[in-house]
Amino acid sequence: MHYICGHIALGTPSPAPLGGATELRGQAAMARKKISTTVYITPEQSERLKLLHERTRVPVAEYIRQGIDMVLDHYRGDLPGQLTLDDLGPKK
């Protein structure tokens, strides 16, 4: 399998800019500090992300960050920290 290498900037929350957050595709956009990292994706993933970017004008890196957020949310129970009652599931 072939992979394409690319750099993305991963964000960490920082205070909202003066005037508050603005709406960007249904989500509040805030100023963020970012770190650079390298990810390897397949050529097919790259092509589909580029097409999505061309249609929406949302940066590819933003879609990758959203995907990372989805994975972290899905596995939040495996991460250290305090669990919520919803994380524990239904009472048996």
N, C-alpha and C positions, 0 to 999 in steps of 0.2 A: 504494500500500500504506500502511496506517495503522500507526503504532507507538505503544506505550504507554511513557512515560518513567517510570523508577523509580530510586531510589537503592539501592545495596547497599554493604555494607562488605566489603572484601577483606582477608583475614587474612594476617598474616606470623607465622611461628612464634615463640613465646616460651616460656620455661621452663614446665614442667608445674606446676600448682598443688600445694600441699602434699598429700601423700597419693597423688600420682601421677595418671595419666590415668584417666578413666572411659570405659566403653564407650558409644558412641552409634551405634546401627544398624550394628554390626559394625566401626566404625572408632574409633580412640582419639580422644577429644575432649580438646583441650588449650586452656588459656587462650591467647588470641591478641590481639595488637594489630591493629586494623583501620583501613583508610582508607576514606573514602566516595568513591564514584564514581557516575556516571549511566550507565545503559544503556537502550537503546531495544529493546523486544521487540514482537512482533506481539500483537494482542488474543488470537489463538488460543493463543500461547505463554503469555500471562498467565493465561488461563482454565485451561489444563491444569496450570500450576504451582500455581494456587490449589487445584484439585481434589486434586492430589497432596499439598499441604500439609494440607488438611482430613482426608485419609485417614491420613497418617503423622505429622502434627504436627511435621514437620521444616520449619524456616523456608525460604521461597522463596529467600532469599539464600544459604542453604547449598547448595541445588541449583545455583544459578548459579556459586558458587565451585567446586563439584565439576566442572561443565562446563568451566570455565576450566582447572582442573587437567588434565582429559582432553586438551584442546587443547594445552596446554604440554607434556604428556608425548608426545603424538603428534608434535609438531614440535621435540622436544628437540635433534635433530641440527642444526637450523637456528639454534639459540641459541649464543651464545658460551660457551666453557668447554671443559673436557677431555672428550672422548668416551670411553665405555667400549668394550670389545671387542664387546659386544652391539650397540652403536650402529653399529659398522662393518659388520655383516652377515657373511654366510658368506664364507669364503676362496675365491677363484676359482682 
